[in-house]
Amino acid sequence: MTSPTLAGPARPVALALCAAASEPLRRALTTTEAAAYTGISVSTLEKKRVYGGGPVFLKLGRGVRYRVQDLDSYMDERTFGSTSEYTLH
């Protein structure tokens, strides 16, 4: 299986990752896969891991993984109905 790229629309990749994540093993996503799933760049996810403010991640040995439910929660917490609802934390 090839790694998804961030070039072009990420939606088909994200849908495929959703299907893969719903399998019984509940596969955790790599940073590249998490970036495609959320629409957040790889470098932003990496910076947020260092400085905070990003989605919860797993550290497995030297690898970093993201659970789909954690990414969904992260995005749900940042859902607004209008720009007036948004406040900087």
Backbone atoms as SQL, in Angstrom:
CREATE TABLE atoms (id INTEGER PRIMARY KEY, chain TEXT, resi INTEGER, resn TEXT, atom TEXT, x REAL, y REAL, z REAL);
INSERT INTO atoms VALUES
  (1, 'A', 1, 'MET', 'N', 0.847, -1.175, 0.000),
  (2, 'A', 1, 'MET', 'CA', 0.000, 0.000, 0.000),
  (3, 'A', 1, 'MET', 'C', 0.892, 1.239, 0.000),
  (4, 'A', 2, 'THR', 'N', 0.581, 2.185, -0.853),
  (5, 'A', 2, 'THR', 'CA', 1.351, 3.404, -0.911),
  (6, 'A', 2, 'THR', 'C', 0.793, 4.420, 0.063),
  (7, 'A', 3, 'SER', 'N', 1.639, 5.308, 0.524),
  (8, 'A', 3, 'SER', 'CA', 1.199, 6.352, 1.449),
  (9, 'A', 3, 'SER', 'C', 0.410, 7.391, 0.682),
  (10, 'A', 4, 'PRO', 'N', -0.668, 7.910, 1.278),
  (11, 'A', 4, 'PRO', 'CA', -1.430, 8.949, 0.592),
  (12, 'A', 4, 'PRO', 'C', -0.617, 10.231, 0.512),
  (13, 'A', 5, 'THR', 'N', -0.836, 10.971, -0.550),
  (14, 'A', 5, 'THR', 'CA', -0.160, 12.253, -0.690),
  (15, 'A', 5, 'THR', 'C', -1.140, 13.356, -0.371),
  (16, 'A', 6, 'LEU', 'N', -0.615, 14.514, -0.016),
  (17, 'A', 6, 'LEU', 'CA', -1.469, 15.639, 0.323),
  (18, 'A', 6, 'LEU', 'C', -1.808, 16.471, -0.898),
  (19, 'A', 7, 'ALA', 'N', -1.198, 16.163, -2.045),
  (20, 'A', 7, 'ALA', 'CA', -1.503, 16.899, -3.263),
  (21, 'A', 7, 'ALA', 'C', -2.889, 16.491, -3.753),
  (22, 'A', 8, 'GLY', 'N', -3.659, 17.460, -4.200),
  (23, 'A', 8, 'GLY', 'CA', -4.999, 17.159, -4.698),
  (24, 'A', 8, 'GLY', 'C', -5.989, 16.999, -3.569),
  (25, 'A', 9, 'PRO', 'N', -7.218, 16.672, -3.896),
  (26, 'A', 9, 'PRO', 'CA', -8.263, 16.549, -2.870),
  (27, 'A', 9, 'PRO', 'C', -7.957, 15.431, -1.879),
  (28, 'A', 10, 'ALA', 'N', -8.079, 15.725, -0.620),
  (29, 'A', 10, 'ALA', 'CA', -7.799, 14.728, 0.424),
  (30, 'A', 10, 'ALA', 'C', -9.035, 13.903, 0.771),
  (31, 'A', 11, 'ARG', 'N', -10.203, 14.305, 0.317),
  (32, 'A', 11, 'ARG', 'CA', -11.430, 13.615, 0.701),
  (33, 'A', 11, 'ARG', 'C', -11.422, 12.129, 0.348),
  (34, 'A', 12, 'PRO', 'N', -11.069, 11.711, -0.892),
  (35, 'A', 12, 'PRO', 'CA', -11.060, 10.273, -1.173),
  (36, 'A', 12, 'PRO', 'C', -10.111, 9.503, -0.256),
  (37, 'A', 13, 'VAL', 'N', -8.971, 10.109, 0.050),
  (38, 'A', 13, 'VAL', 'CA', -8.021, 9.465, 0.954),
  (39, 'A', 13, 'VAL', 'C', -8.636, 9.359, 2.338),
  (40, 'A', 14, 'ALA', 'N', -9.286, 10.434, 2.793),
  (41, 'A', 14, 'ALA', 'CA', -9.891, 10.443, 4.117),
  (42, 'A', 14, 'ALA', 'C', -10.987, 9.391, 4.212),
  (43, 'A', 15, 'LEU', 'N', -11.798, 9.255, 3.170),
  (44, 'A', 15, 'LEU', 'CA', -12.861, 8.244, 3.192),
  (45, 'A', 15, 'LEU', 'C', -12.277, 6.840, 3.247),
  (46, 'A', 16, 'ALA', 'N', -11.204, 6.618, 2.500),
  (47, 'A', 16, 'ALA', 'CA', -10.556, 5.309, 2.536),
  (48, 'A', 16, 'ALA', 'C', -9.972, 5.044, 3.919),
  (49, 'A', 17, 'LEU', 'N', -9.418, 6.076, 4.552),
  (50, 'A', 17, 'LEU', 'CA', -8.853, 5.908, 5.886),
  (51, 'A', 17, 'LEU', 'C', -9.947, 5.638, 6.906),
  (52, 'A', 18, 'CYS', 'N', -11.111, 6.252, 6.745),
  (53, 'A', 18, 'CYS', 'CA', -12.236, 5.982, 7.642),
  (54, 'A', 18, 'CYS', 'C', -12.620, 4.517, 7.561),
  (55, 'A', 19, 'ALA', 'N', -12.690, 3.998, 6.355),
  (56, 'A', 19, 'ALA', 'CA', -13.048, 2.602, 6.171),
  (57, 'A', 19, 'ALA', 'C', -12.000, 1.695, 6.806),
  (58, 'A', 20, 'ALA', 'N', -10.718, 2.035, 6.623),
  (59, 'A', 20, 'ALA', 'CA', -9.647, 1.233, 7.209),
  (60, 'A', 20, 'ALA', 'C', -9.680, 1.307, 8.730),
  (61, 'A', 21, 'ALA', 'N', -10.009, 2.467, 9.263),
  (62, 'A', 21, 'ALA', 'CA', -10.016, 2.648, 10.709),
  (63, 'A', 21, 'ALA', 'C', -11.178, 1.928, 11.366),
  (64, 'A', 22, 'SER', 'N', -12.234, 1.649, 10.622),
  (65, 'A', 22, 'SER', 'CA', -13.379, 0.976, 11.222),
  (66, 'A', 22, 'SER', 'C', -13.209, -0.539, 11.255),
  (67, 'A', 23, 'GLU', 'N', -12.118, -1.028, 10.704),
  (68, 'A', 23, 'GLU', 'CA', -11.830, -2.453, 10.763),
  (69, 'A', 23, 'GLU', 'C', -11.610, -2.873, 12.212),
  (70, 'A', 24, 'PRO', 'N', -11.773, -4.150, 12.526),
  (71, 'A', 24, 'PRO', 'CA', -11.641, -4.611, 13.916),
  (72, 'A', 24, 'PRO', 'C', -10.333, -4.228, 14.605),
  (73, 'A', 25, 'LEU', 'N', -9.236, -4.060, 13.848),
  (74, 'A', 25, 'LEU', 'CA', -7.964, -3.734, 14.477),
  (75, 'A', 25, 'LEU', 'C', -7.891, -2.269, 14.898),
  (76, 'A', 26, 'ARG', 'N', -8.797, -1.439, 14.412),
  (77, 'A', 26, 'ARG', 'CA', -8.805, -0.014, 14.737),
  (78, 'A', 26, 'ARG', 'C', -7.427, 0.589, 14.515),
  (79, 'A', 27, 'ARG', 'N', -6.971, 0.498, 13.318),
  (80, 'A', 27, 'ARG', 'CA', -5.651, 0.951, 12.916),
  (81, 'A', 27, 'ARG', 'C', -5.429, 2.420, 13.242),
  (82, 'A', 28, 'ALA', 'N', -4.278, 2.739, 13.777),
  (83, 'A', 28, 'ALA', 'CA', -3.899, 4.117, 14.056),
  (84, 'A', 28, 'ALA', 'C', -3.218, 4.688, 12.814),
  (85, 'A', 29, 'LEU', 'N', -3.419, 5.976, 12.577),
  (86, 'A', 29, 'LEU', 'CA', -2.923, 6.620, 11.368),
  (87, 'A', 29, 'LEU', 'C', -1.545, 7.234, 11.593),
  (88, 'A', 30, 'THR', 'N', -0.731, 7.222, 10.544),
  (89, 'A', 30, 'THR', 'CA', 0.553, 7.913, 10.576),
  (90, 'A', 30, 'THR', 'C', 0.299, 9.410, 10.504),
  (91, 'A', 31, 'THR', 'N', 1.344, 10.206, 10.671),
  (92, 'A', 31, 'THR', 'CA', 1.192, 11.655, 10.573),
  (93, 'A', 31, 'THR', 'C', 0.712, 12.062, 9.182),
  (94, 'A', 32, 'THR', 'N', 1.248, 11.448, 8.144),
  (95, 'A', 32, 'THR', 'CA', 0.830, 11.763, 6.779),
  (96, 'A', 32, 'THR', 'C', -0.636, 11.413, 6.569),
  (97, 'A', 33, 'GLU', 'N', -1.055, 10.260, 7.064),
  (98, 'A', 33, 'GLU', 'CA', -2.453, 9.852, 6.940),
  (99, 'A', 33, 'GLU', 'C', -3.367, 10.764, 7.751),
  (100, 'A', 34, 'ALA', 'N', -2.924, 11.142, 8.954),
  (101, 'A', 34, 'ALA', 'CA', -3.716, 12.051, 9.790),
  (102, 'A', 34, 'ALA', 'C', -3.846, 13.415, 9.134),
  (103, 'A', 35, 'ALA', 'N', -2.794, 13.860, 8.474),
  (104, 'A', 35, 'ALA', 'CA', -2.842, 15.134, 7.754),
  (105, 'A', 35, 'ALA', 'C', -3.864, 15.075, 6.629),
  (106, 'A', 36, 'ALA', 'N', -3.874, 13.990, 5.884),
  (107, 'A', 36, 'ALA', 'CA', -4.843, 13.825, 4.801),
  (108, 'A', 36, 'ALA', 'C', -6.266, 13.743, 5.356),
  (109, 'A', 37, 'TYR', 'N', -6.429, 13.053, 6.459),
  (110, 'A', 37, 'TYR', 'CA', -7.744, 12.882, 7.071),
  (111, 'A', 37, 'TYR', 'C', -8.315, 14.201, 7.572),
  (112, 'A', 38, 'THR', 'N', -7.479, 15.035, 8.194),
  (113, 'A', 38, 'THR', 'CA', -7.960, 16.272, 8.814),
  (114, 'A', 38, 'THR', 'C', -7.850, 17.494, 7.910),
  (115, 'A', 39, 'GLY', 'N', -6.977, 17.434, 6.915),
  (116, 'A', 39, 'GLY', 'CA', -6.724, 18.606, 6.096),
  (117, 'A', 39, 'GLY', 'C', -5.708, 19.549, 6.715),
  (118, 'A', 40, 'ILE', 'N', -5.075, 19.116, 7.792),
  (119, 'A', 40, 'ILE', 'CA', -4.014, 19.888, 8.452),
  (120, 'A', 40, 'ILE', 'C', -2.690, 19.401, 7.876),
  (121, 'A', 41, 'SER', 'N', -1.776, 20.309, 7.604),
  (122, 'A', 41, 'SER', 'CA', -0.516, 19.894, 6.997),
  (123, 'A', 41, 'SER', 'C', 0.317, 19.056, 7.964),
  (124, 'A', 42, 'VAL', 'N', 1.191, 18.246, 7.387),
  (125, 'A', 42, 'VAL', 'CA', 2.098, 17.411, 8.179),
  (126, 'A', 42, 'VAL', 'C', 2.938, 18.291, 9.098),
  (127, 'A', 43, 'SER', 'N', 3.471, 19.385, 8.562),
  (128, 'A', 43, 'SER', 'CA', 4.343, 20.238, 9.379),
  (129, 'A', 43, 'SER', 'C', 3.571, 20.882, 10.538),
  (130, 'A', 44, 'THR', 'N', 2.309, 21.231, 10.324),
  (131, 'A', 44, 'THR', 'CA', 1.512, 21.798, 11.415),
  (132, 'A', 44, 'THR', 'C', 1.273, 20.755, 12.502),
  (133, 'A', 45, 'LEU', 'N', 0.957, 19.530, 12.110),
  (134, 'A', 45, 'LEU', 'CA', 0.791, 18.467, 13.117),
  (135, 'A', 45, 'LEU', 'C', 2.082, 18.256, 13.896),
  (136, 'A', 46, 'GLU', 'N', 3.209, 18.269, 13.202),
  (137, 'A', 46, 'GLU', 'CA', 4.506, 18.092, 13.874),
  (138, 'A', 46, 'GLU', 'C', 4.772, 19.238, 14.853),
  (139, 'A', 47, 'LYS', 'N', 4.495, 20.464, 14.453),
  (140, 'A', 47, 'LYS', 'CA', 4.708, 21.612, 15.340),
  (141, 'A', 47, 'LYS', 'C', 3.783, 21.555, 16.548),
  (142, 'A', 48, 'LYS', 'N', 2.532, 21.166, 16.328),
  (143, 'A', 48, 'LYS', 'CA', 1.580, 21.089, 17.431),
  (144, 'A', 48, 'LYS', 'C', 1.950, 19.974, 18.418),
  (145, 'A', 49, 'ARG', 'N', 2.635, 18.933, 17.945),
  (146, 'A', 49, 'ARG', 'CA', 3.121, 17.901, 18.869),
  (147, 'A', 49, 'ARG', 'C', 4.187, 18.467, 19.786),
  (148, 'A', 50, 'VAL', 'N', 5.005, 19.372, 19.279),
  (149, 'A', 50, 'VAL', 'CA', 6.088, 19.959, 20.071),
  (150, 'A', 50, 'VAL', 'C', 5.560, 21.035, 21.014),
  (151, 'A', 51, 'TYR', 'N', 4.754, 21.950, 20.473),
  (152, 'A', 51, 'TYR', 'CA', 4.332, 23.125, 21.240),
  (153, 'A', 51, 'TYR', 'C', 2.960, 22.984, 21.900),
  (154, 'A', 52, 'GLY', 'N', 2.227, 21.931, 21.560),
  (155, 'A', 52, 'GLY', 'CA', 0.898, 21.732, 22.124),
  (156, 'A', 52, 'GLY', 'C', -0.182, 22.340, 21.258),
  (157, 'A', 53, 'GLY', 'N', -1.425, 22.016, 21.592),
  (158, 'A', 53, 'GLY', 'CA', -2.559, 22.559, 20.872),
  (159, 'A', 53, 'GLY', 'C', -3.064, 21.685, 19.746),
  (160, 'A', 54, 'GLY', 'N', -2.423, 20.556, 19.516),
  (161, 'A', 54, 'GLY', 'CA', -2.845, 19.657, 18.446),
  (162, 'A', 54, 'GLY', 'C', -3.642, 18.485, 18.972),
  (163, 'A', 55, 'PRO', 'N', -3.989, 17.576, 18.075),
  (164, 'A', 55, 'PRO', 'CA', -4.731, 16.389, 18.497),
  (165, 'A', 55, 'PRO', 'C', -3.868, 15.459, 19.352),
  (166, 'A', 56, 'VAL', 'N', -4.514, 14.692, 20.192),
  (167, 'A', 56, 'VAL', 'CA', -3.838, 13.693, 21.016),
  (168, 'A', 56, 'VAL', 'C', -3.191, 12.677, 20.079),
  (169, 'A', 57, 'PHE', 'N', -1.987, 12.222, 20.427),
  (170, 'A', 57, 'PHE', 'CA', -1.292, 11.251, 19.590),
  (171, 'A', 57, 'PHE', 'C', -0.717, 10.134, 20.449),
  (172, 'A', 58, 'LEU', 'N', -0.387, 9.049, 19.787),
  (173, 'A', 58, 'LEU', 'CA', 0.250, 7.902, 20.442),
  (174, 'A', 58, 'LEU', 'C', 1.722, 7.904, 20.082),
  (175, 'A', 59, 'LYS', 'N', 2.551, 7.596, 21.035),
  (176, 'A', 59, 'LYS', 'CA', 3.984, 7.440, 20.787),
  (177, 'A', 59, 'LYS', 'C', 4.296, 5.966, 20.994),
  (178, 'A', 60, 'LEU', 'N', 4.552, 5.271, 19.908),
  (179, 'A', 60, 'LEU', 'CA', 4.825, 3.837, 19.949),
  (180, 'A', 60, 'LEU', 'C', 6.255, 3.607, 19.479),
  (181, 'A', 61, 'GLY', 'N', 7.142, 3.434, 20.435),
  (182, 'A', 61, 'GLY', 'CA', 8.557, 3.356, 20.081),
  (183, 'A', 61, 'GLY', 'C', 8.990, 4.705, 19.533),
  (184, 'A', 62, 'ARG', 'N', 9.553, 4.690, 18.333),
  (185, 'A', 62, 'ARG', 'CA', 9.934, 5.955, 17.697),
  (186, 'A', 62, 'ARG', 'C', 8.822, 6.512, 16.823),
  (187, 'A', 63, 'GLY', 'N', 7.766, 5.726, 16.626),
  (188, 'A', 63, 'GLY', 'CA', 6.682, 6.141, 15.742),
  (189, 'A', 63, 'GLY', 'C', 5.605, 6.940, 16.447),
  (190, 'A', 64, 'VAL', 'N', 4.947, 7.788, 15.684),
  (191, 'A', 64, 'VAL', 'CA', 3.826, 8.585, 16.166),
  (192, 'A', 64, 'VAL', 'C', 2.595, 8.143, 15.389),
  (193, 'A', 65, 'ARG', 'N', 1.498, 7.926, 16.087),
  (194, 'A', 65, 'ARG', 'CA', 0.245, 7.519, 15.451),
  (195, 'A', 65, 'ARG', 'C', -0.897, 8.328, 16.039),
  (196, 'A', 66, 'TYR', 'N', -1.963, 8.459, 15.245),
  (197, 'A', 66, 'TYR', 'CA', -3.167, 9.168, 15.660),
  (198, 'A', 66, 'TYR', 'C', -4.358, 8.232, 15.519),
  (199, 'A', 67, 'ARG', 'N', -5.179, 8.140, 16.556),
  (200, 'A', 67, 'ARG', 'CA', -6.419, 7.366, 16.461),
  (201, 'A', 67, 'ARG', 'C', -7.480, 8.232, 15.802),
  (202, 'A', 68, 'VAL', 'N', -8.277, 7.629, 14.932),
  (203, 'A', 68, 'VAL', 'CA', -9.310, 8.366, 14.209),
  (204, 'A', 68, 'VAL', 'C', -10.271, 9.044, 15.178),
  (205, 'A', 69, 'GLN', 'N', -10.655, 8.362, 16.250),
  (206, 'A', 69, 'GLN', 'CA', -11.598, 8.972, 17.199),
  (207, 'A', 69, 'GLN', 'C', -10.996, 10.210, 17.870),
  (208, 'A', 70, 'ASP', 'N', -9.680, 10.233, 18.085),
  (209, 'A', 70, 'ASP', 'CA', -9.025, 11.419, 18.650),
  (210, 'A', 70, 'ASP', 'C', -9.009, 12.569, 17.646),
  (211, 'A', 71, 'LEU', 'N', -8.785, 12.243, 16.371),
  (212, 'A', 71, 'LEU', 'CA', -8.802, 13.278, 15.338),
  (213, 'A', 71, 'LEU', 'C', -10.211, 13.848, 15.179),
  (214, 'A', 72, 'ASP', 'N', -11.220, 12.965, 15.230),
  (215, 'A', 72, 'ASP', 'CA', -12.608, 13.423, 15.139),
  (216, 'A', 72, 'ASP', 'C', -12.953, 14.335, 16.310),
  (217, 'A', 73, 'SER', 'N', -12.528, 13.969, 17.515),
  (218, 'A', 73, 'SER', 'CA', -12.782, 14.802, 18.692),
  (219, 'A', 73, 'SER', 'C', -12.112, 16.160, 18.558),
  (220, 'A', 74, 'TYR', 'N', -10.876, 16.154, 18.073),
  (221, 'A', 74, 'TYR', 'CA', -10.125, 17.398, 17.875),
  (222, 'A', 74, 'TYR', 'C', -10.876, 18.320, 16.917),
  (223, 'A', 75, 'MET', 'N', -11.366, 17.751, 15.817),
  (224, 'A', 75, 'MET', 'CA', -12.090, 18.559, 14.842),
  (225, 'A', 75, 'MET', 'C', -13.448, 18.999, 15.385),
  (226, 'A', 76, 'ASP', 'N', -14.131, 18.141, 16.135),
  (227, 'A', 76, 'ASP', 'CA', -15.428, 18.500, 16.722),
  (228, 'A', 76, 'ASP', 'C', -15.297, 19.675, 17.682),
  (229, 'A', 77, 'GLU', 'N', -14.189, 19.715, 18.428),
  (230, 'A', 77, 'GLU', 'CA', -13.958, 20.812, 19.374),
  (231, 'A', 77, 'GLU', 'C', -13.735, 22.139, 18.661),
  (232, 'A', 78, 'ARG', 'N', -13.451, 22.084, 17.369),
  (233, 'A', 78, 'ARG', 'CA', -13.167, 23.288, 16.593),
  (234, 'A', 78, 'ARG', 'C', -14.244, 23.565, 15.555),
  (235, 'A', 79, 'THR', 'N', -15.474, 23.166, 15.856),
  (236, 'A', 79, 'THR', 'CA', -16.597, 23.379, 14.963),
  (237, 'A', 79, 'THR', 'C', -17.409, 24.569, 15.455),
  (238, 'A', 80, 'PHE', 'N', -17.655, 25.521, 14.550),
  (239, 'A', 80, 'PHE', 'CA', -18.364, 26.746, 14.903),
  (240, 'A', 80, 'PHE', 'C', -19.442, 27.022, 13.877),
  (241, 'A', 81, 'GLY', 'N', -20.502, 27.711, 14.308),
  (242, 'A', 81, 'GLY', 'CA', -21.589, 28.081, 13.418),
  (243, 'A', 81, 'GLY', 'C', -21.358, 29.404, 12.731),
  (244, 'A', 82, 'SER', 'N', -20.535, 30.256, 13.321),
  (245, 'A', 82, 'SER', 'CA', -20.223, 31.550, 12.726),
  (246, 'A', 82, 'SER', 'C', -18.880, 32.028, 13.275),
  (247, 'A', 83, 'THR', 'N', -18.311, 33.020, 12.614),
  (248, 'A', 83, 'THR', 'CA', -17.013, 33.530, 13.058),
  (249, 'A', 83, 'THR', 'C', -17.122, 34.241, 14.403),
  (250, 'A', 84, 'SER', 'N', -18.313, 34.728, 14.751),
  (251, 'A', 84, 'SER', 'CA', -18.473, 35.403, 16.039),
  (252, 'A', 84, 'SER', 'C', -18.417, 34.420, 17.213),
  (253, 'A', 85, 'GLU', 'N', -18.631, 33.139, 16.949),
  (254, 'A', 85, 'GLU', 'CA', -18.548, 32.117, 17.997),
  (255, 'A', 85, 'GLU', 'C', -17.113, 31.767, 18.347),
  (256, 'A', 86, 'TYR', 'N', -16.198, 32.017, 17.427),
  (257, 'A', 86, 'TYR', 'CA', -14.802, 31.622, 17.598),
  (258, 'A', 86, 'TYR', 'C', -14.075, 32.627, 18.493),
  (259, 'A', 87, 'THR', 'N', -13.380, 32.104, 19.495),
  (260, 'A', 87, 'THR', 'CA', -12.521, 32.933, 20.326),
  (261, 'A', 87, 'THR', 'C', -11.174, 32.245, 20.458),
  (262, 'A', 88, 'LEU', 'N', -10.105, 32.997, 20.461),
  (263, 'A', 88, 'LEU', 'CA', -8.773, 32.429, 20.641),
  (264, 'A', 88, 'LEU', 'C', -8.612, 31.953, 22.074),
  (265, 'A', 89, 'HIS', 'N', -7.967, 30.814, 22.231),
  (266, 'A', 89, 'HIS', 'CA', -7.755, 30.265, 23.581),
  (267, 'A', 89, 'HIS', 'C', -6.420, 30.684, 24.109);
